[in-house]
Amino acid sequence: MAFKQVEQISQFLQVAEHYGINTTDIFQAVDLWEGKNVACVQQTLMNLGRLAVAQDNGLFSGDPNWFPKKSRENPWYFSDNQLQEGKNVIGLQMGTIHGGSQAGMTGYAMPCQIL
C-alpha cells in the first residue's frame, strides 16, 4: 500500500514537471509521504496554482487571488542621451559630506573618558 502511494505521488510530480513547474521547485515524494518537508510541498502546490492561473487555458476554476501573480518581463530602454546624462549624476550611494563629521568618534574598543 505504501509503495503504491509513493508511486502515485511520483506520477503527480512527473505531470507537474510536464505542466511547466521547474524541477528545482518540485518536492521529493518522500517529503510528502513522511511529512518532513511540508513547506516544500506547499511551495510546489502554490507554484502549480500560479502557473495554472497564468496559463488561462480553462483548466483552473477558482479564485485566482489565492496565488501570487507570475511576474512578467518589463524591459527598460534608454536612449544614448539619457545614458550619458546618467553618468553625470552622483548618487547618494557614493556618499555625501553634508553635515558629516567625525567629532566625538572613538576607535573600536577604546574607552570613553569621563571627566
Buried (B, 14 or more C-beta within 10 A) or exposed (E): EEEEEBEEBBEBBEEBEEEEBEEEBBBBBEBBEEEEBEEBBEBBBBBBBBBBBBEEEEEBEEEBEEBEEEEEEEEEEEEEEEEEEEEEEEEEEEEEEEEEEEEEEEEEEEEEEEE
